Each structure stands twice: as C-alpha cells, then as structure tokens.
Amino acid sequence: MTAGYFLKEFAGDTPWIHLDIAGTAWTDKDKPYIPKGATGIGVRLLLSFLRTV
C-alpha cells in the first residue's frame, strides 16, 4: 500500500492502478487451477475485469 501512495504522486490526473503481486507470484506446488511455477497472479483477475468494461 505504501508503494501505491508513492506512485500516486507521479500519476497526476492520469487514471492508474497498482497491483501488489510480489508475494504470490510463484508457487512450488501444483494446484487444481494452476501448475507450479510462475502463477501469473492478477492476470486472470485483470482479464476478467477488462472483459466487463
């Protein structure tokens, strides 16, 4: 959240978002919905959102 407030200072009036995904970017175990390795966390969420706008 701190990084978001920092970046906000540079965005001015431009619409923007900050996705803080670093802690969940990798998994060592296979899961039913995603294989082990890079998770791409946030990508599915962002795509799902973009399909609605």
C-alpha distance matrix in Angstrom:
0.0 3.8 5.4 5.1 6.6 8.8 10.0 10.7 13.3 15.2 15.4 17.6 19.2 18.6 16.9 14.1 11.4 8.7 9.5 7.8 11.3 12.4 13.2 15.4 17.1 20.4 22.7 26.0 27.7 29.1 27.8 29.9 27.6 26.5 28.3 27.2 25.5 22.7 21.2 20.1 17.3 16.0 19.2 21.2 18.7 18.4 22.2 22.8 20.9 22.6 25.9 25.6 25.1
3.8 0.0 3.8 5.3 5.3 6.3 8.8 10.0 11.5 13.7 14.8 16.9 19.1 18.9 18.0 15.3 13.3 10.5 12.0 10.2 13.6 13.8 15.0 17.7 19.1 22.2 24.8 27.9 30.0 31.6 30.7 32.9 30.7 29.3 30.9 29.4 27.4 24.6 23.6 22.4 20.1 18.9 21.9 24.3 21.9 21.3 25.1 26.0 24.0 25.4 28.9 28.6 27.8
5.4 3.8 0.0 3.8 5.4 4.9 6.1 8.5 10.3 11.5 12.6 15.3 17.6 16.9 16.1 13.1 11.3 8.2 9.9 8.5 11.9 12.0 14.1 16.6 17.2 20.6 23.6 26.7 29.0 30.4 29.7 32.0 29.5 27.8 29.2 27.8 25.5 22.5 21.7 20.2 18.3 17.1 19.7 22.4 20.4 19.4 23.0 24.4 22.5 23.5 27.1 27.2 26.3
5.1 5.3 3.8 0.0 3.8 5.4 5.2 6.1 9.0 10.4 10.4 12.9 14.7 14.0 12.8 10.0 8.1 5.9 8.5 8.4 12.2 13.4 15.5 17.4 18.1 21.7 24.6 28.0 29.9 30.9 29.9 31.7 29.0 27.7 29.5 28.6 26.4 23.2 21.9 20.0 17.9 16.0 18.5 21.0 18.6 17.3 21.0 22.1 19.8 20.8 24.4 24.2 23.1
6.6 5.3 5.4 3.8 0.0 3.8 5.5 5.0 6.9 9.5 10.2 11.8 13.9 14.2 13.7 11.7 10.8 9.3 12.2 12.1 15.8 16.8 18.7 20.8 21.7 25.2 28.1 31.4 33.3 34.5 33.4 35.2 32.6 31.3 33.2 32.2 30.0 26.9 25.7 23.8 21.6 19.7 22.2 24.6 22.0 20.7 24.3 25.3 22.7 23.7 27.3 26.8 25.3
8.8 6.3 4.9 5.4 3.8 0.0 3.8 5.4 5.7 7.7 9.6 11.6 14.5 14.6 14.8 12.6 12.2 10.4 13.3 12.9 16.4 16.7 19.0 21.4 21.8 25.2 28.3 31.5 33.8 35.1 34.4 36.5 33.8 32.2 33.7 32.4 29.9 26.7 26.0 24.2 22.5 20.8 23.0 25.8 23.6 22.0 25.6 27.0 24.6 25.2 28.9 28.8 27.2
10.0 8.8 6.1 5.2 5.5 3.8 0.0 3.8 5.3 5.5 6.6 9.5 12.2 11.5 11.7 9.4 9.4 8.1 11.4 12.0 15.3 16.1 18.9 20.8 20.7 24.3 27.6 30.9 33.1 34.0 33.3 35.2 32.3 30.6 32.2 31.2 28.6 25.2 24.5 22.2 20.8 18.8 20.5 23.5 21.5 19.4 22.7 24.5 22.1 22.2 26.0 26.1 24.3
10.7 10.0 8.5 6.1 5.0 5.4 3.8 0.0 3.8 5.4 5.2 7.0 9.3 9.4 9.7 8.3 9.0 9.0 12.7 13.9 17.4 18.8 21.3 22.9 23.2 26.9 30.0 33.4 35.3 36.1 35.0 36.6 33.6 32.3 34.2 33.6 31.2 27.7 26.6 24.2 22.5 20.0 21.8 24.3 21.9 19.8 23.1 24.5 21.6 21.8 25.5 25.1 23.1
13.3 11.5 10.3 9.0 6.9 5.7 5.3 3.8 0.0 3.8 5.8 6.4 9.8 10.7 12.1 11.4 12.6 12.5 16.2 17.0 20.4 21.3 23.9 25.9 26.0 29.6 32.8 36.1 38.3 39.2 38.3 40.1 37.1 35.6 37.4 36.5 33.9 30.5 29.7 27.3 25.8 23.5 25.1 27.9 25.6 23.4 26.6 28.1 25.2 25.2 29.0 28.6 26.4
15.2 13.7 11.5 10.4 9.5 7.7 5.5 5.4 3.8 0.0 3.8 5.7 9.2 9.2 11.2 10.4 12.3 12.4 16.0 17.2 20.3 21.1 24.2 25.9 25.4 29.0 32.5 35.7 38.0 38.7 38.1 39.7 36.6 35.0 36.5 35.7 33.0 29.4 28.9 26.2 25.2 22.9 24.1 27.0 25.1 22.5 25.4 27.4 24.7 24.1 27.9 27.9 25.5
15.4 14.8 12.6 10.4 10.2 9.6 6.6 5.2 5.8 3.8 0.0 3.8 6.2 5.5 7.4 7.2 9.8 11.0 14.7 16.7 19.7 21.2 24.2 25.5 25.0 28.8 32.0 35.5 37.4 37.8 36.9 38.3 35.0 33.6 35.4 35.0 32.5 28.8 27.9 25.0 23.9 21.2 22.1 24.8 22.8 20.0 22.7 24.5 21.6 20.9 24.6 24.5 21.9
17.6 16.9 15.3 12.9 11.8 11.6 9.5 7.0 6.4 5.7 3.8 0.0 3.8 5.5 8.3 9.5 12.5 14.1 17.9 19.9 23.1 24.7 27.6 28.8 28.6 32.4 35.6 39.1 40.9 41.3 40.2 41.4 38.1 36.9 38.9 38.6 36.1 32.5 31.4 28.5 27.2 24.4 25.3 27.8 25.5 22.7 25.4 26.9 23.7 23.0 26.6 26.0 23.2
19.2 19.1 17.6 14.7 13.9 14.5 12.2 9.3 9.8 9.2 6.2 3.8 0.0 3.8 6.4 9.0 12.3 14.9 18.5 21.0 24.1 26.2 28.9 29.8 29.6 33.4 36.5 40.1 41.6 41.7 40.3 41.2 37.8 36.9 39.2 39.2 37.0 33.3 31.9 28.8 27.5 24.3 25.0 27.1 24.7 21.8 24.2 25.4 22.0 21.1 24.5 23.7 20.6
18.6 18.9 16.9 14.0 14.2 14.6 11.5 9.4 10.7 9.2 5.5 5.5 3.8 0.0 3.8 6.3 10.0 12.8 16.2 19.0 21.8 23.9 26.9 27.5 27.0 30.7 33.8 37.5 38.9 38.8 37.6 38.4 34.9 33.9 36.1 36.3 34.0 30.2 28.9 25.7 24.7 21.5 21.8 24.0 21.9 18.7 21.0 22.5 19.3 18.1 21.6 21.2 18.1
16.9 18.0 16.1 12.8 13.7 14.8 11.7 9.7 12.1 11.2 7.4 8.3 6.4 3.8 0.0 3.8 7.2 10.6 13.7 16.9 19.5 22.1 24.8 25.0 24.8 28.6 31.4 35.1 36.3 36.1 34.6 35.2 31.7 31.0 33.4 33.8 31.8 28.1 26.4 23.2 21.9 18.5 19.0 20.9 18.5 15.5 17.8 19.1 15.7 14.9 18.4 17.7 14.9
14.1 15.3 13.1 10.0 11.7 12.6 9.4 8.3 11.4 10.4 7.2 9.5 9.0 6.3 3.8 0.0 3.8 7.0 10.1 13.2 15.8 18.3 21.1 21.4 21.0 24.9 27.8 31.5 32.8 32.7 31.4 32.3 28.9 27.9 30.2 30.4 28.2 24.6 23.0 19.8 18.5 15.3 16.1 18.3 16.0 13.1 15.9 17.5 14.5 13.9 17.7 17.5 15.3
11.4 13.3 11.3 8.1 10.8 12.2 9.4 9.0 12.6 12.3 9.8 12.5 12.3 10.0 7.2 3.8 0.0 3.8 6.5 9.7 12.3 15.1 17.7 17.9 17.8 21.7 24.5 28.2 29.4 29.5 28.0 29.0 25.7 24.8 27.2 27.2 25.3 21.7 19.9 17.0 15.3 12.1 13.5 15.7 13.2 10.8 14.2 15.5 12.8 13.1 16.8 16.7 15.2
8.7 10.5 8.2 5.9 9.3 10.4 8.1 9.0 12.5 12.4 11.0 14.1 14.9 12.8 10.6 7.0 3.8 0.0 3.8 6.3 9.3 11.7 14.2 14.9 15.0 18.9 21.8 25.4 27.0 27.4 26.2 27.7 24.6 23.3 25.4 25.0 22.9 19.4 17.9 15.4 13.5 11.0 13.0 15.6 13.4 11.6 15.2 16.7 14.6 15.3 18.9 19.2 18.2
9.5 12.0 9.9 8.5 12.2 13.3 11.4 12.7 16.2 16.0 14.7 17.9 18.5 16.2 13.7 10.1 6.5 3.8 0.0 3.8 5.8 8.9 11.2 11.4 11.6 15.4 18.1 21.8 23.2 23.6 22.4 23.9 20.9 19.6 21.7 21.3 19.4 16.0 14.2 11.9 9.8 7.5 10.1 12.6 10.6 9.7 13.3 14.7 13.3 14.5 17.8 18.5 18.2
7.8 10.2 8.5 8.4 12.1 12.9 12.0 13.9 17.0 17.2 16.7 19.9 21.0 19.0 16.9 13.2 9.7 6.3 3.8 0.0 3.8 6.0 8.0 9.1 9.9 13.6 16.3 19.8 21.5 22.5 21.5 23.6 21.0 19.4 21.2 20.2 18.3 15.2 13.7 12.3 9.9 9.0 12.1 14.5 12.8 12.7 16.2 17.5 16.5 18.0 21.1 21.8 21.8
11.3 13.6 11.9 12.2 15.8 16.4 15.3 17.4 20.4 20.3 19.7 23.1 24.1 21.8 19.5 15.8 12.3 9.3 5.8 3.8 0.0 3.8 5.7 5.8 6.2 9.9 12.6 16.2 17.9 18.8 18.1 20.3 17.8 15.9 17.4 16.4 14.5 11.5 10.0 9.0 6.8 7.1 10.1 12.5 11.7 12.1 15.2 16.6 16.4 18.0 20.7 21.8 22.4
12.4 13.8 12.0 13.4 16.8 16.7 16.1 18.8 21.3 21.1 21.2 24.7 26.2 23.9 22.1 18.3 15.1 11.7 8.9 6.0 3.8 0.0 3.8 5.6 5.5 8.5 11.7 14.8 17.2 18.7 18.7 21.4 19.4 17.0 17.7 15.9 13.6 10.9 10.6 10.4 9.1 10.4 12.9 15.5 15.2 15.6 18.4 20.1 20.1 21.5 24.2 25.5 26.0
13.2 15.0 14.1 15.5 18.7 19.0 18.9 21.3 23.9 24.2 24.2 27.6 28.9 26.9 24.8 21.1 17.7 14.2 11.2 8.0 5.7 3.8 0.0 3.8 5.9 7.8 9.9 12.9 15.1 17.0 16.9 19.8 18.3 16.2 16.9 14.8 13.2 11.4 10.7 11.7 9.8 11.7 14.6 16.5 16.1 17.3 20.1 21.2 21.5 23.3 25.7 26.8 27.7
15.4 17.7 16.6 17.4 20.8 21.4 20.8 22.9 25.9 25.9 25.5 28.8 29.8 27.5 25.0 21.4 17.9 14.9 11.4 9.1 5.8 5.6 3.8 0.0 3.8 5.7 7.4 10.9 12.5 13.9 13.4 16.2 14.6 12.5 13.5 11.9 10.7 8.9 7.4 8.8 6.7 9.4 12.0 13.5 13.5 15.2 17.6 18.5 19.3 21.3 23.3 24.6 25.9
17.1 19.1 17.2 18.1 21.7 21.8 20.7 23.2 26.0 25.4 25.0 28.6 29.6 27.0 24.8 21.0 17.8 15.0 11.6 9.9 6.2 5.5 5.9 3.8 0.0 3.8 7.1 10.5 12.6 13.6 13.8 16.6 14.6 11.8 12.3 10.6 8.4 5.8 5.3 6.4 6.0 9.0 10.7 12.8 13.6 14.7 16.6 18.3 19.3 20.7 22.7 24.5 25.6
20.4 22.2 20.6 21.7 25.2 25.2 24.3 26.9 29.6 29.0 28.8 32.4 33.4 30.7 28.6 24.9 21.7 18.9 15.4 13.6 9.9 8.5 7.8 5.7 3.8 0.0 3.8 6.8 9.3 10.8 11.9 15.1 13.8 10.6 10.1 7.5 5.4 4.5 5.4 8.1 8.6 12.1 13.3 14.9 16.2 17.7 19.2 20.7 22.2 23.6 25.2 27.2 28.7
22.7 24.8 23.6 24.6 28.1 28.3 27.6 30.0 32.8 32.5 32.0 35.6 36.5 33.8 31.4 27.8 24.5 21.8 18.1 16.3 12.6 11.7 9.9 7.4 7.1 3.8 0.0 3.8 5.6 7.6 8.8 12.4 12.0 9.1 8.2 5.3 5.3 6.6 6.6 10.2 10.3 14.0 15.2 15.9 17.4 19.5 20.7 21.7 23.6 25.3 26.5 28.4 30.3
26.0 27.9 26.7 28.0 31.4 31.5 30.9 33.4 36.1 35.7 35.5 39.1 40.1 37.5 35.1 31.5 28.2 25.4 21.8 19.8 16.2 14.8 12.9 10.9 10.5 6.8 3.8 0.0 3.8 7.0 9.5 13.2 13.7 10.9 8.8 5.3 6.1 9.0 9.9 13.5 14.0 17.7 18.7 19.3 21.0 23.2 24.1 25.1 27.2 28.8 29.9 31.9 33.9
27.7 30.0 29.0 29.9 33.3 33.8 33.1 35.3 38.3 38.0 37.4 40.9 41.6 38.9 36.3 32.8 29.4 27.0 23.2 21.5 17.9 17.2 15.1 12.5 12.6 9.3 5.6 3.8 0.0 3.8 6.3 10.0 11.3 9.1 7.2 4.9 7.8 10.7 10.6 14.4 14.6 18.2 19.1 18.9 20.7 23.3 23.9 24.4 26.9 28.7 29.3 31.3 33.6
29.1 31.6 30.4 30.9 34.5 35.1 34.0 36.1 39.2 38.7 37.8 41.3 41.7 38.8 36.1 32.7 29.5 27.4 23.6 22.5 18.8 18.7 17.0 13.9 13.6 10.8 7.6 7.0 3.8 0.0 3.8 6.8 8.3 6.4 4.5 4.5 8.2 10.8 10.2 13.7 14.2 17.7 17.9 17.2 19.4 22.1 22.2 22.5 25.3 27.0 27.2 29.3 31.8
27.8 30.7 29.7 29.9 33.4 34.4 33.3 35.0 38.3 38.1 36.9 40.2 40.3 37.6 34.6 31.4 28.0 26.2 22.4 21.5 18.1 18.7 16.9 13.4 13.8 11.9 8.8 9.5 6.3 3.8 0.0 3.8 5.4 5.2 5.8 7.1 10.5 12.1 10.2 13.3 13.1 16.1 16.7 15.3 17.2 20.2 20.3 20.1 22.9 25.0 25.0 26.7 29.5
29.9 32.9 32.0 31.7 35.2 36.5 35.2 36.6 40.1 39.7 38.3 41.4 41.2 38.4 35.2 32.3 29.0 27.7 23.9 23.6 20.3 21.4 19.8 16.2 16.6 15.1 12.4 13.2 10.0 6.8 3.8 0.0 3.8 5.9 7.6 10.1 13.4 14.6 12.4 14.8 14.6 17.1 17.2 15.1 17.1 20.3 19.8 19.1 22.3 24.3 23.8 25.5 28.5
27.6 30.7 29.5 29.0 32.6 33.8 32.3 33.6 37.1 36.6 35.0 38.1 37.8 34.9 31.7 28.9 25.7 24.6 20.9 21.0 17.8 19.4 18.3 14.6 14.6 13.8 12.0 13.7 11.3 8.3 5.4 3.8 0.0 3.8 7.1 10.1 12.5 12.8 10.0 11.8 11.6 13.8 13.6 11.3 13.5 16.6 16.0 15.5 18.7 20.6 20.1 22.0 24.9
26.5 29.3 27.8 27.7 31.3 32.2 30.6 32.3 35.6 35.0 33.6 36.9 36.9 33.9 31.0 27.9 24.8 23.3 19.6 19.4 15.9 17.0 16.2 12.5 11.8 10.6 9.1 10.9 9.1 6.4 5.2 5.9 3.8 0.0 3.8 6.7 8.7 9.2 6.9 9.2 9.9 12.7 12.4 11.1 13.7 16.3 16.0 16.3 19.3 20.9 20.9 23.1 25.7
28.3 30.9 29.2 29.5 33.2 33.7 32.2 34.2 37.4 36.5 35.4 38.9 39.2 36.1 33.4 30.2 27.2 25.4 21.7 21.2 17.4 17.7 16.9 13.5 12.3 10.1 8.2 8.8 7.2 4.5 5.8 7.6 7.1 3.8 0.0 3.8 6.4 8.3 7.7 10.6 12.0 15.3 14.7 14.2 17.0 19.2 18.9 19.7 22.6 23.9 24.0 26.5 28.9
27.2 29.4 27.8 28.6 32.2 32.4 31.2 33.6 36.5 35.7 35.0 38.6 39.2 36.3 33.8 30.4 27.2 25.0 21.3 20.2 16.4 15.9 14.8 11.9 10.6 7.5 5.3 5.3 4.9 4.5 7.1 10.1 10.1 6.7 3.8 0.0 3.8 6.8 7.4 10.9 12.2 15.9 15.9 16.1 18.5 20.6 20.8 21.9 24.4 25.7 26.4 28.7 30.9
25.5 27.4 25.5 26.4 30.0 29.9 28.6 31.2 33.9 33.0 32.5 36.1 37.0 34.0 31.8 28.2 25.3 22.9 19.4 18.3 14.5 13.6 13.2 10.7 8.4 5.4 5.3 6.1 7.8 8.2 10.5 13.4 12.5 8.7 6.4 3.8 0.0 3.8 6.1 9.2 11.1 14.7 14.6 15.7 18.1 19.6 20.0 21.7 23.9 24.9 26.0 28.5 30.2
22.7 24.6 22.5 23.2 26.9 26.7 25.2 27.7 30.5 29.4 28.8 32.5 33.3 30.2 28.1 24.6 21.7 19.4 16.0 15.2 11.5 10.9 11.4 8.9 5.8 4.5 6.6 9.0 10.7 10.8 12.1 14.6 12.8 9.2 8.3 6.8 3.8 0.0 3.8 5.9 8.2 11.6 11.4 13.1 15.3 16.3 17.1 19.0 21.0 21.7 23.2 25.7 27.1
21.2 23.6 21.7 21.9 25.7 26.0 24.5 26.6 29.7 28.9 27.9 31.4 31.9 28.9 26.4 23.0 19.9 17.9 14.2 13.7 10.0 10.6 10.7 7.4 5.3 5.4 6.6 9.9 10.6 10.2 10.2 12.4 10.0 6.9 7.7 7.4 6.1 3.8 0.0 3.8 5.1 8.7 8.9 9.9 12.0 13.6 14.5 15.9 18.0 19.2 20.4 22.7 24.3
20.1 22.4 20.2 20.0 23.8 24.2 22.2 24.2 27.3 26.2 25.0 28.5 28.8 25.7 23.2 19.8 17.0 15.4 11.9 12.3 9.0 10.4 11.7 8.8 6.4 8.1 10.2 13.5 14.4 13.7 13.3 14.8 11.8 9.2 10.6 10.9 9.2 5.9 3.8 0.0 3.8 6.2 5.5 7.6 9.7 10.5 11.4 13.4 15.2 15.9 17.5 19.9 21.2
17.3 20.1 18.3 17.9 21.6 22.5 20.8 22.5 25.8 25.2 23.9 27.2 27.5 24.7 21.9 18.5 15.3 13.5 9.8 9.9 6.8 9.1 9.8 6.7 6.0 8.6 10.3 14.0 14.6 14.2 13.1 14.6 11.6 9.9 12.0 12.2 11.1 8.2 5.1 3.8 0.0 3.7 5.5 6.9 7.7 9.3 11.1 12.3 13.7 15.2 17.0 18.7 20.2
16.0 18.9 17.1 16.0 19.7 20.8 18.8 20.0 23.5 22.9 21.2 24.4 24.3 21.5 18.5 15.3 12.1 11.0 7.5 9.0 7.1 10.4 11.7 9.4 9.0 12.1 14.0 17.7 18.2 17.7 16.1 17.1 13.8 12.7 15.3 15.9 14.7 11.6 8.7 6.2 3.7 0.0 3.8 5.6 4.9 5.9 8.4 9.7 10.3 11.9 14.1 15.6 16.7
19.2 21.9 19.7 18.5 22.2 23.0 20.5 21.8 25.1 24.1 22.1 25.3 25.0 21.8 19.0 16.1 13.5 13.0 10.1 12.1 10.1 12.9 14.6 12.0 10.7 13.3 15.2 18.7 19.1 17.9 16.7 17.2 13.6 12.4 14.7 15.9 14.6 11.4 8.9 5.5 5.5 3.8 0.0 3.8 5.4 5.1 6.1 8.5 9.8 10.4 12.2 14.5 15.7
21.2 24.3 22.4 21.0 24.6 25.8 23.5 24.3 27.9 27.0 24.8 27.8 27.1 24.0 20.9 18.3 15.7 15.6 12.6 14.5 12.5 15.5 16.5 13.5 12.8 14.9 15.9 19.3 18.9 17.2 15.3 15.1 11.3 11.1 14.2 16.1 15.7 13.1 9.9 7.6 6.9 5.6 3.8 0.0 3.8 5.5 5.1 6.0 8.5 9.8 10.6 12.8 14.8
18.7 21.9 20.4 18.6 22.0 23.6 21.5 21.9 25.6 25.1 22.8 25.5 24.7 21.9 18.5 16.0 13.2 13.4 10.6 12.8 11.7 15.2 16.1 13.5 13.6 16.2 17.4 21.0 20.7 19.4 17.2 17.1 13.5 13.7 17.0 18.5 18.1 15.3 12.0 9.7 7.7 4.9 5.4 3.8 0.0 3.8 5.5 5.1 6.2 8.6 10.1 11.2 13.0
18.4 21.3 19.4 17.3 20.7 22.0 19.4 19.8 23.4 22.5 20.0 22.7 21.8 18.7 15.5 13.1 10.8 11.6 9.7 12.7 12.1 15.6 17.3 15.2 14.7 17.7 19.5 23.2 23.3 22.1 20.2 20.3 16.6 16.3 19.2 20.6 19.6 16.3 13.6 10.5 9.3 5.9 5.1 5.5 3.8 0.0 3.8 5.4 5.1 6.1 8.6 10.1 11.0
22.2 25.1 23.0 21.0 24.3 25.6 22.7 23.1 26.6 25.4 22.7 25.4 24.2 21.0 17.8 15.9 14.2 15.2 13.3 16.2 15.2 18.4 20.1 17.6 16.6 19.2 20.7 24.1 23.9 22.2 20.3 19.8 16.0 16.0 18.9 20.8 20.0 17.1 14.5 11.4 11.1 8.4 6.1 5.1 5.5 3.8 0.0 3.8 5.4 5.1 6.2 8.9 10.3
22.8 26.0 24.4 22.1 25.3 27.0 24.5 24.5 28.1 27.4 24.5 26.9 25.4 22.5 19.1 17.5 15.5 16.7 14.7 17.5 16.6 20.1 21.2 18.5 18.3 20.7 21.7 25.1 24.4 22.5 20.1 19.1 15.5 16.3 19.7 21.9 21.7 19.0 15.9 13.4 12.3 9.7 8.5 6.0 5.1 5.4 3.8 0.0 3.8 5.6 5.3 6.9 9.5
20.9 24.0 22.5 19.8 22.7 24.6 22.1 21.6 25.2 24.7 21.6 23.7 22.0 19.3 15.7 14.5 12.8 14.6 13.3 16.5 16.4 20.1 21.5 19.3 19.3 22.2 23.6 27.2 26.9 25.3 22.9 22.3 18.7 19.3 22.6 24.4 23.9 21.0 18.0 15.2 13.7 10.3 9.8 8.5 6.2 5.1 5.4 3.8 0.0 3.8 5.4 5.4 6.9
22.6 25.4 23.5 20.8 23.7 25.2 22.2 21.8 25.2 24.1 20.9 23.0 21.1 18.1 14.9 13.9 13.1 15.3 14.5 18.0 18.0 21.5 23.3 21.3 20.7 23.6 25.3 28.8 28.7 27.0 25.0 24.3 20.6 20.9 23.9 25.7 24.9 21.7 19.2 15.9 15.2 11.9 10.4 9.8 8.6 6.1 5.1 5.6 3.8 0.0 3.8 5.3 5.4
25.9 28.9 27.1 24.4 27.3 28.9 26.0 25.5 29.0 27.9 24.6 26.6 24.5 21.6 18.4 17.7 16.8 18.9 17.8 21.1 20.7 24.2 25.7 23.3 22.7 25.2 26.5 29.9 29.3 27.2 25.0 23.8 20.1 20.9 24.0 26.4 26.0 23.2 20.4 17.5 17.0 14.1 12.2 10.6 10.1 8.6 6.2 5.3 5.4 3.8 0.0 3.8 5.7
25.6 28.6 27.2 24.2 26.8 28.8 26.1 25.1 28.6 27.9 24.5 26.0 23.7 21.2 17.7 17.5 16.7 19.2 18.5 21.8 21.8 25.5 26.8 24.6 24.5 27.2 28.4 31.9 31.3 29.3 26.7 25.5 22.0 23.1 26.5 28.7 28.5 25.7 22.7 19.9 18.7 15.6 14.5 12.8 11.2 10.1 8.9 6.9 5.4 5.3 3.8 0.0 3.8
25.1 27.8 26.3 23.1 25.3 27.2 24.3 23.1 26.4 25.5 21.9 23.2 20.6 18.1 14.9 15.3 15.2 18.2 18.2 21.8 22.4 26.0 27.7 25.9 25.6 28.7 30.3 33.9 33.6 31.8 29.5 28.5 24.9 25.7 28.9 30.9 30.2 27.1 24.3 21.2 20.2 16.7 15.7 14.8 13.0 11.0 10.3 9.5 6.9 5.4 5.7 3.8 0.0
